[in-house]
Amino acid sequence: MSGLIARSGGLAPVLFVSAGLLQPKKRDHPLARRQLYLNYGALGLASLCSLNGIETALVHGEHENPEQLVARLHQQGRLRLATQVMLSMPSFYALEWAQRFCAAVKALDPRIRISSAGVGSPTRTRRG
């Protein structure tokens, strides 16, 4: 069993987050903000976790403010110390959104573990 999801007393819930964008890639207008794409990689991994009995949720960042998303997830009980956050970065355009999301999670509780993958992911993991 992976150390990422194993916790004493059982499996920790896994929250998959597909990083959003602070604004659309090209022109920012209402229609551009509605053109959103499903992250099939994150969906596939979340589905496999769920099929194996792990409590799983998948959230797409879309164009939502990352700090507000963290607050909403915490209010809903989906983001807590036991949660393993798996952050998918589908594009370099999502980098700033992802950085702000991670900072907001760590401000909430620095012990929450975040793993990231996707475009531009580092080859080494950083603790903290």
N, C-alpha and C positions, 0 to 999 in steps of 0.2 A: 504494500500500500504506500502511496506517495506521502512523503513528509509534508507536502503542501496541504493535504486535506485530512490527514490523520490527526486527531486530537485525543487526549485522554478521555475515555468515556464514549468514544464513537467517532463518527465522521462529522466534520464541521460543514456547515452549509457553504455553498459556493455561489458567489454572486458574479455573473459574467456581465461586464459592461463594455459595450462597443462605444469607443470614444466618438464624441460628436464634433461639431464644428462651431466656432464662435459666430461665424457668418458664412453664408454660401461661398463656394470657391470663386464664382464669377461675379455676376451682379447680384446685389442684395435687394430682393423684392419679395412680396408675399408668395408668389408662385414658386420661386426658387427655394423658399423655406419649407415648402411642402414636398419637394422632390427628394425623398429619402430612400435609402437603399437598405435592404436587409443584410446583415452580416452573417453569411452562411457558415463561415468558419466557426464563429462563436456559437451559432445555433447548433451546429453539429456537435461541438464539444459539450455544450449544455445538455443536449439530448442524451449523449452517452453517459454523462454523470447521473442524470435523472433515471435512466434505464438501469443503472447500477445501484440505485437506492440512495443516492446522495441528494439531499435537499438542494434544489437548484433554482435560480432565477436568472433571467436574461433581460437586460435593460439596454436600450439604444439611447445614446446621449443626444442624438438629433441636433437641434440647435438650442437646446436648453442650457441655461447658465449652469456650469459644473458645480458651483458652490450650492446653488439651489437644489440641484439633483441630489447631492450628498445629504443635505438637510432633509429632503423628502424621503430618501431611502432610510435614513436613520429614524425618522418619525414613524415610518411604516414597519420598523423592526427588522428590515432586511440588511441593515448595516450595523453590525455590533462586533465586539471583540472577537467572538468565535468565528466570524465570517472570513472566508478566504476570498479576496477580490481578484478576479482574473480580468485584466484590462486588455482589450483588443484594440490595436491602433491600425485601422484599415488604410490610413493615408498620412503622408507627411503634413497635410493640411490640418490634421487632428492633433498635432503635437502640443500646441499651446493649450488646447482644451484638456488634453490628458494631463499635462503638468499641473494645471489649476485643479483638476479633479483630485489628483494624488495629494496635493498640498492640503486640500479641504478635508480629505479622509484622514490624513496624518494630524491635522489640527483637531479633528474630532477625537481621535485616539491614536497616538503614534504606534501602538502595539498591533494595530490591524495590519495584516499582511497583504501586500499587493504584488501580483505577478503580472508582467506585461509581455505581450508578443505582438508581432505584426511588422509593419513597415518601420524600419529604423530602430528596431529593438536592439539594445546593447547585447554584446556577446557575453558580458559578465553581469551577474546580479549584484545589486548594491543593497546592503542592509541599512535599515533606518527609517 
